[in-house]
C-alpha cells in the first residue's frame, strides 16, 4: 500500500485561505486530491489539516481526514516533515513501505 498525505494548513499568511480558494470553479485542494485519486497509485489519500472548513471540502472530494492537526503543528515554523511524521503515527501506517506528500496547491500535477 502507498499512502498519499496532503498537508493543508488553514491559516496562510500571504494568500488568505489559499488551499480552498476558487481556481477554475473548484477549490485549489481539489486538484491535488483528484490527481492522487485518478493516479490509482495510492490506497489512501489523507489530508492533514487544522481547519474544519478544509476538512469538509477534502472529504467532499474523496480524501480522508481522520483527525484535525494540533495547533502545535499548525504554525509558520512547522515543517512538512513534522506534519508527515505526525500523520503517519496518527493513522498507524508506520509499516507501510511508501508515503507520498503532495502539496494542496499542486494544481498542475498529472
C-alpha positions as CSV (number, residue, x, y, z in Angstrom):
1,X,0.0,0.0,0.0
2,X,1.1,3.5,-0.8
3,X,-0.4,6.4,1.1
4,X,-0.7,10.0,-0.1
5,X,-0.6,12.7,2.5
6,X,-1.7,16.2,1.6
7,X,-0.7,18.8,4.3
8,X,-3.2,21.7,4.2
9,X,-2.9,24.3,6.9
10,X,-5.8,26.7,7.4
11,X,-4.0,30.0,8.2
12,X,-2.0,31.0,5.3
13,X,-0.2,34.3,5.8
14,X,0.4,35.5,2.2
15,X,-2.8,34.4,0.5
16,X,-5.7,34.0,2.8
17,X,-7.4,30.6,2.5
18,X,-5.1,29.6,-0.4
19,X,-5.8,25.9,-0.1
20,X,-9.5,26.4,-0.7
21,X,-9.6,29.5,-2.9
22,X,-11.6,29.0,-6.1
23,X,-9.5,28.1,-9.1
24,X,-11.4,27.5,-12.3
25,X,-14.5,26.6,-10.4
26,X,-13.0,24.3,-7.8
27,X,-11.1,24.8,-4.5
28,X,-7.4,24.5,-5.1
29,X,-7.1,21.4,-2.9
30,X,-9.5,19.6,-5.2
31,X,-6.8,19.3,-7.9
32,X,-4.3,17.6,-5.6
33,X,-6.9,15.2,-4.2
34,X,-8.3,14.4,-7.7
35,X,-4.8,13.8,-9.2
36,X,-3.9,11.5,-6.3
37,X,-7.2,9.5,-6.7
38,X,-7.1,9.4,-10.5
39,X,-3.5,8.1,-10.5
40,X,-4.6,4.9,-8.7
41,X,-1.2,4.8,-7.1
42,X,-2.5,5.3,-3.6
43,X,-4.5,3.1,-1.3
44,X,-5.4,6.1,0.8
45,X,-5.4,9.9,0.3
46,X,-5.1,11.6,3.6
47,X,-5.4,15.4,4.2
48,X,-3.7,16.7,7.3
49,X,-5.3,20.0,8.3
50,X,-6.2,22.1,11.3
51,X,-9.2,23.6,9.6
52,X,-12.8,22.2,9.8
53,X,-13.6,24.0,6.6
54,X,-10.7,22.4,4.7
55,X,-11.5,19.1,6.2
56,X,-15.1,19.2,4.9
57,X,-14.0,20.2,1.5
58,X,-11.4,17.5,1.3
59,X,-14.0,14.9,2.4
60,X,-16.4,16.2,-0.2
61,X,-13.8,15.4,-2.9
62,X,-13.0,11.9,-1.6
63,X,-10.0,12.4,0.7
64,X,-9.8,11.0,4.2
65,X,-9.5,13.5,7.2
66,X,-9.2,11.1,10.1
67,X,-8.2,13.9,12.6
68,X,-7.6,17.6,12.9
69,X,-4.0,18.6,13.2
70,X,-2.9,20.1,16.5
71,X,-2.2,23.8,16.9
72,X,1.4,22.9,17.8
73,X,1.9,21.6,14.2
74,X,0.0,24.4,12.5
75,X,2.2,27.4,12.8
76,X,4.6,29.1,10.4
77,X,7.6,27.2,11.7
78,X,6.3,23.6,11.4
79,X,8.0,21.6,8.6
80,X,6.3,19.3,6.2
81,X,8.4,16.5,7.6
82,X,6.9,17.1,11.0
83,X,3.4,17.0,9.7
84,X,4.0,13.9,7.6
85,X,5.6,12.0,10.6
86,X,2.7,13.1,12.8
87,X,0.1,11.9,10.2
88,X,1.9,8.5,9.8
89,X,1.8,8.0,13.5
90,X,-1.8,9.0,13.9
91,X,-3.0,6.8,11.1
92,X,-0.7,3.9,12.3
93,X,0.9,3.4,8.9
94,X,4.5,3.1,10.0
95,X,4.7,-0.3,8.5
96,X,3.7,0.8,5.0
97,X,6.5,0.9,2.6
98,X,5.7,4.2,0.9
99,X,4.2,7.5,1.8
100,X,4.0,10.3,-0.7
101,X,3.5,14.0,0.1
102,X,1.5,16.1,-2.4
103,X,1.0,19.8,-1.7
104,X,-2.5,21.1,-1.9
105,X,-1.5,23.9,-4.3
106,X,-0.2,21.5,-6.9
107,X,-3.0,22.3,-9.4
108,X,-1.0,21.2,-12.5
109,X,0.1,17.8,-11.1
110,X,-0.6,15.0,-13.5
